[in-house]
């Protein structure tokens, strides 16, 4: 175990289990914030929430190869463990778990967790192996953690839905807590991949947030036709020359199913590539309260 800015850092699963088991034996609660590192204020907000809710907060930092397809940015994904440790300390984390790949996958895994249906829509259409990789590594992290709470940002909303269903279906003793998206002052959702944006591309990236606002406004003005609302969002994305849209969707918030008529709790979701950055964003709303 090493210590950086007063935050203990462990790299081995037995070390992690020893710390969290000791906390629970003393009657303490344990929170986990799973990340791939290169932390930003959004991640810090998750840590802050966990610190408020629990006696011990663990931040895992692991770039998971299983959730990257061939040709994606696994090799170039931004990494800065020293900076991450400092941000964890500033937010009050009690432990950083920063394993190497062979600690999480000591042999090539032949077991995979698949959340059928939820893994095949929206992001799953564009990245068909992504959510199997996410569900598999999160199931492993939950197993390593044991009973506790885990905190995820709503920016990756489909991921949150997938993980909640996975934890419920597998009876894992971890409460999955969703936390609000953190945004820059111009509305851009905070993301580690924002670092890929050039100075010229950065203003264009706000098109995702503008698209979501346009969809929300259409619903607030009375539209309940998903085709119409999605067309409004897509038109905003299409109007930005630096953006290459992937999708604009209006779905049920719990199931990610596209209803025939919009109503109740919804999620508007968009994805687009801006330069080298592939960005996603979403907005929740309740049709009955607009």
C-alpha positions in Angstrom: 0.0 0.0 0.0 1.3 3.5 -0.9 0.0 6.9 0.2 -0.3 9.9 -2.1 -1.7 13.2 -0.7 -3.1 11.2 2.3 -5.2 8.8 0.2 -4.2 5.2 0.5 -3.8 3.5 -2.9 -4.1 -0.3 -3.3 -3.5 -2.2 -6.5 -4.5 -5.8 -5.4 -7.9 -7.3 -4.9 -7.0 -8.8 -1.5 -5.8 -5.4 -0.3 -9.1 -3.8 -1.3 -11.2 -6.6 0.3 -9.2 -6.3 3.6 -9.9 -2.6 3.8 -13.6 -2.7 3.0 -14.2 -5.8 5.2 -12.5 -4.0 8.1 -14.7 -1.0 7.6 -17.9 -3.1 7.7 -16.8 -5.1 10.7 -16.6 -1.8 12.6 -20.1 -1.0 11.6 -19.2 1.3 8.7 -20.9 1.6 5.3 -18.9 1.5 2.1 -19.4 3.4 -1.2 -17.7 2.8 -4.5 -17.2 5.3 -7.4 -16.1 3.2 -10.4 -14.1 5.3 -13.0 -11.7 4.9 -15.8 -9.7 7.8 -14.5 -8.8 11.2 -15.9 -11.2 12.6 -13.4 -13.1 15.8 -13.7 -15.6 17.7 -11.5 -18.4 15.3 -12.4 -16.4 12.4 -11.0 -15.6 14.5 -7.9 -19.3 15.2 -7.4 -19.9 11.4 -7.3 -17.1 11.0 -4.7 -18.6 13.9 -2.7 -22.0 12.2 -2.7 -20.5 8.9 -1.6 -18.5 10.6 1.2 -21.7 12.2 2.4 -23.5 8.8 2.4 -20.9 6.4 3.6 -18.1 5.9 6.2 -15.6 4.8 3.6 -15.5 5.8 -0.1 -13.4 3.8 -2.6 -12.6 5.2 -6.0 -11.6 2.6 -8.6 -9.5 3.7 -11.5 -9.3 1.2 -14.3 -9.4 1.6 -18.0 -11.3 -1.6 -18.9 -10.2 -3.2 -22.2 -13.4 -5.3 -22.5 -15.6 -2.2 -23.2 -13.5 -1.0 -26.1 -13.9 -2.5 -29.6 -11.1 -2.8 -32.1 -10.3 0.6 -33.5 -11.6 2.5 -30.5 -9.5 4.6 -28.2 -8.3 2.1 -25.5 -4.7 2.8 -26.2 -5.0 6.6 -26.3 -7.7 7.0 -23.6 -6.4 9.8 -21.4 -4.6 8.7 -18.2 -3.1 10.7 -15.3 -3.1 8.7 -12.1 -1.2 11.3 -10.1 -3.8 14.0 -10.9 -6.6 11.5 -10.2 -5.2 10.8 -6.8 -5.1 14.5 -5.9 -8.7 14.9 -7.0 -9.8 11.9 -5.0 -8.1 13.4 -1.9 -9.7 16.8 -2.5 -13.2 15.2 -2.6 -12.6 13.2 0.6 -12.1 9.7 -0.8 -10.8 7.2 1.7 -9.2 4.7 -0.7 -8.1 4.5 -4.3 -8.2 1.1 -6.0 -5.9 1.3 -9.1 -5.3 -2.2 -10.4 -3.3 -3.3 -13.4 -5.2 -5.2 -16.1 -3.8 -8.6 -15.1 -5.2 -8.0 -11.6 -8.7 -7.7 -12.9 -8.3 -10.3 -15.7 -5.6 -12.7 -14.5 -6.5 -14.9 -17.5 -8.4 -14.1 -20.7 -12.0 -14.1 -19.5 -14.4 -16.6 -21.1 -17.3 -15.5 -18.9 -19.3 -12.4 -19.9 -22.3 -10.6 -18.4 -24.9 -9.7 -21.0 -28.0 -7.6 -20.1 -30.2 -8.6 -23.0 -32.2 -5.9 -24.8 -30.7 -3.0 -22.9 -27.3 -3.7 -24.4 -28.5 -3.6 -28.0 -30.2 -0.3 -28.4 -28.8 3.3 -28.7 -25.1 3.0 -27.8 -25.4 -0.8 -28.2 -26.2 -0.4 -31.9 -23.1 1.7 -32.5 -20.9 -0.2 -30.0 -22.3 -3.8 -30.0 -19.8 -5.3 -27.5 -19.5 -2.2 -25.2 -22.2 -3.0 -22.6 -21.1 -6.6 -22.2 -17.7 -5.3 -21.3 -19.1 -2.7 -18.9 -21.5 -5.2 -17.2 -18.7 -7.7 -16.8 -16.2 -5.4 -15.2 -18.8 -3.8 -12.9 -20.0 -7.2 -11.8 -16.4 -8.0 -10.8 -16.0 -4.7 -9.0 -19.2 -5.3 -7.1 -18.0 -8.8 -6.1 -14.7 -7.4 -4.9 -16.5 -4.6 -2.9 -19.2 -6.7 -1.2 -22.2 -5.0 0.4 -22.4 -1.2 -0.2 -23.4 1.5 -2.6 -22.0 2.4 -6.0 -22.3 5.8 -7.6 -22.6 6.5 -11.4 -23.2 9.7 -13.3 -26.4 10.1 -15.3 -24.3 11.4 -18.2 -23.8 7.8 -19.2 -27.5 7.1 -18.7 -27.8 3.8 -20.7 -24.9 2.5 -18.7 -26.7 3.4 -15.5 -29.8 1.5 -16.6 -27.8 -1.5 -17.7 -25.9 -1.7 -14.3 -29.1 -1.3 -12.3 -30.7 -4.2 -14.1 -27.6 -6.3 -13.9 -27.2 -5.8 -10.1 -30.9 -6.6 -9.6 -30.9 -9.7 -11.8 -27.8 -11.1 -10.2 -28.9 -10.2 -6.6 -25.7 -8.3 -6.0 -25.7 -6.6 -2.5 -24.9 -3.2 -4.0 -27.3 -0.2 -4.2 -26.7 1.6 -7.5 -27.1 5.3 -7.1 -27.5 7.7 -10.1 -26.2 11.2 -9.8 -26.9 14.3 -11.9 -24.7 15.2 -14.9 -22.2 18.0 -14.4 -21.9 20.5 -17.1 -19.6 23.3 -18.3 -21.0 26.8 -18.2 -22.1 26.5 -21.8 -24.0 23.2 -21.2 -21.4 20.7 -22.5 -21.5 17.6 -20.4 -18.3 17.0 -18.6 -16.4 14.0 -20.0 -12.9 12.7 -20.0 -13.1 12.5 -23.8 -13.6 16.3 -24.0 -9.8 16.5 -24.0 -9.9 15.3 -27.6 -11.7 18.5 -28.8 -9.7 21.2 -30.5 -10.2 24.9 -29.8 -12.3 25.1 -33.0 -14.4 22.1 -32.1 -15.1 22.9 -28.5 -17.9 25.4 -29.2 -19.5 23.0 -31.7 -19.7 20.3 -29.1 -22.4 22.2 -27.3 -24.7 21.1 -30.1 -25.6 18.0 -28.1 -27.0 20.1 -25.3 -28.8 22.4 -27.7 -30.4 19.4 -29.4 -31.7 18.1 -26.1 -33.1 21.5 -25.1 -34.9 21.6 -28.5 -36.4 18.3 -27.8 -37.5 19.3 -24.4 -39.0 22.5 -25.7 -41.0 20.5 -28.4 -42.5 18.3 -25.7 -43.2 21.3 -23.4 -45.1 22.9 -26.3 -47.3 19.8 -26.5 -45.7 17.3 -28.9 -46.2 13.7 -27.9 -45.1 12.2 -31.2 -41.6 10.6 -30.8 -41.0 10.9 -34.6 -41.6 14.7 -34.3 -39.4 15.2 -31.2 -36.6 13.1 -32.6 -36.7 15.0 -35.8 -36.4 18.3 -33.9 -33.3 17.1 -32.1 -31.8 15.6 -35.2 -32.3 18.9 -37.1 -30.2 20.8 -34.5 -27.4 18.2 -34.7 -27.5 18.2 -38.5 -27.2 22.0 -38.6 -23.8 21.9 -36.9 -21.2 21.3 -39.7 -18.5 20.0 -37.3 -20.8 17.3 -35.8 -21.5 13.9 -37.3 -24.7 12.6 -35.5 -25.2 9.0 -34.5 -28.7 9.2 -33.1 -31.3 11.3 -31.4 -33.9 9.3 -29.4 -36.8 9.8 -27.1 -37.4 6.8 -24.9 -39.0 5.6 -21.7 -36.6 6.4 -18.8 -36.8 3.0 -17.1 -36.9 0.6 -20.1 -35.2 2.6 -22.9 -38.1 1.5 -25.1 -39.4 4.1 -27.6 -43.1 4.6 -26.9 -45.8 5.1 -29.5 -46.9 8.2 -27.6 -44.6 10.1 -25.3 -45.7 10.3 -21.7 -44.5 9.9 -18.1 -40.8 9.8 -17.3 -38.7 10.1 -20.5 -35.1 10.3 -21.5 -33.9 12.2 -24.5 -30.6 10.9 -25.7 -28.2 12.1 -28.4 -24.8 11.0 -29.7 -22.4 12.6 -32.2 -18.8 12.7 -33.2 -17.1 16.1 -33.1 -13.6 15.8 -34.6 -11.9 12.9 -32.8 -14.3 12.9 -29.9 -17.4 10.8 -29.8 -19.8 12.5 -27.3 -23.0 11.4 -25.7 -25.6 13.4 -23.6 -29.1 13.0 -22.3 -31.9 14.8 -20.5 -34.6 13.5 -18.3 -38.1 14.9 -18.1 -41.5 14.1 -16.8 -44.2 14.8 -19.4 -46.8 15.2 -16.7 -45.0 18.1 -15.1 -44.0 20.2 -18.0 
